[in-house]
Amino acid sequence: MRLTDFHVSPTCSPSRASIMTGRYNDASGVWHTILGRYFLRTNEVTMADVFKANGYRTALFSKWHLGDSYPFRPKDRGFDHVVMIHGGGIDQQHDYWGNRNTIPCMLYVNDQTRGAHQ
């Protein structure tokens, strides 16, 4: 993929929603990163949906921040394999004591909790 004329939003979730859908973030229901304003509307078609419908296998690695529970999870939005952190970043969600925002200590691999050292 080559993005030749893409303009980001002020925060990460709206920008990610635009990349995932090819639409302006307000049209997809994502306005911010807090207070539930980051849930990608369920009727939005993501690039993963399009790739999957055309025979590709899809995967997401690291940050999603467009919803962590059904029906907003990456696996509900066209991704076959998911390795992610929950929330907007390392140390924003429950994690091991002592994590210093350098590597995720708690990863979720296809919804199974895994420590990064495993």
C-alpha positions in Angstrom: 0.0 0.0 0.0 1.2 3.5 -0.7 -0.4 6.5 0.9 0.3 9.6 -1.2 -2.1 12.1 0.3 -3.1 11.2 3.8 -3.7 13.7 6.6 -3.7 12.6 10.2 -6.2 13.6 12.9 -5.1 15.2 16.2 -5.0 11.8 17.9 -4.2 8.2 17.0 -7.6 6.5 17.0 -9.3 8.8 14.5 -6.3 8.5 12.2 -6.3 4.7 12.5 -10.1 4.7 11.7 -9.4 6.7 8.5 -6.7 4.3 7.4 -8.7 1.2 8.2 -11.9 2.4 6.4 -10.6 4.9 3.8 -13.2 7.4 5.2 -13.0 10.6 7.2 -12.9 9.6 10.9 -16.1 11.4 11.9 -18.0 9.3 9.3 -16.8 6.2 11.0 -17.8 7.2 14.5 -14.3 7.7 15.9 -13.6 11.2 17.3 -11.0 10.8 20.0 -9.1 8.3 22.2 -11.1 8.5 25.4 -14.6 8.0 26.8 -15.8 5.6 24.2 -15.2 8.0 21.3 -12.8 5.5 19.7 -15.3 2.7 18.8 -15.3 2.1 15.1 -19.0 1.7 14.0 -19.9 -1.9 13.3 -21.2 -1.2 9.8 -17.9 0.2 8.6 -15.9 -1.9 6.2 -12.2 -2.2 7.1 -9.3 -2.8 4.8 -9.0 -6.2 6.5 -12.6 -7.0 5.5 -11.7 -6.2 1.9 -8.5 -8.2 1.9 -10.1 -11.2 3.6 -13.0 -11.1 1.1 -10.4 -11.3 -1.7 -8.6 -14.4 -0.4 -5.9 -12.8 1.7 -5.0 -13.9 5.2 -5.0 -10.9 7.6 -3.2 -10.1 10.8 -2.9 -7.2 13.3 0.2 -6.7 15.5 0.4 -4.3 18.5 -2.0 -1.4 18.9 -5.7 -1.4 17.7 -7.5 1.1 20.0 -10.7 1.0 18.0 -12.5 -1.2 20.6 -11.3 -4.1 22.8 -14.6 -6.0 23.2 -17.2 -7.5 20.9 -18.2 -6.3 18.3 -15.3 -3.9 18.0 -12.3 -6.2 18.4 -9.9 -6.7 15.4 -11.1 -10.3 15.0 -14.6 -8.9 14.5 -13.3 -6.5 11.9 -11.7 -8.9 9.4 -8.4 -9.8 11.1 -7.6 -13.5 11.2 -4.6 -13.4 13.6 -4.3 -10.8 16.3 -1.4 -10.0 18.7 -2.2 -6.8 20.5 -2.1 -4.6 23.6 -5.4 -3.4 24.9 -6.3 0.2 25.1 -4.4 3.1 23.7 -0.9 2.0 24.7 1.4 0.2 27.0 0.6 1.0 30.7 -2.9 2.3 29.9 -4.6 -1.0 30.8 -3.9 -3.5 33.5 -0.4 -4.8 33.2 2.4 -6.2 35.3 3.8 -4.0 38.0 7.0 -2.3 36.9 6.3 -2.0 33.2 8.0 1.1 32.0 6.4 1.8 28.7 9.2 0.3 26.7 7.8 -3.2 25.8 4.4 -4.7 26.4 4.4 -7.1 29.3 0.9 -8.2 28.6 0.0 -9.2 25.1 -3.3 -10.7 23.9 -2.8 -13.4 21.2 -6.2 -14.2 19.6 -7.8 -13.2 22.9 -5.5 -15.3 25.1 -3.4 -13.4 27.6 0.3 -13.9 27.2 3.2 -12.2 28.9 5.8 -10.8 26.5 8.4 -13.1 27.9 6.5 -16.3 26.9 
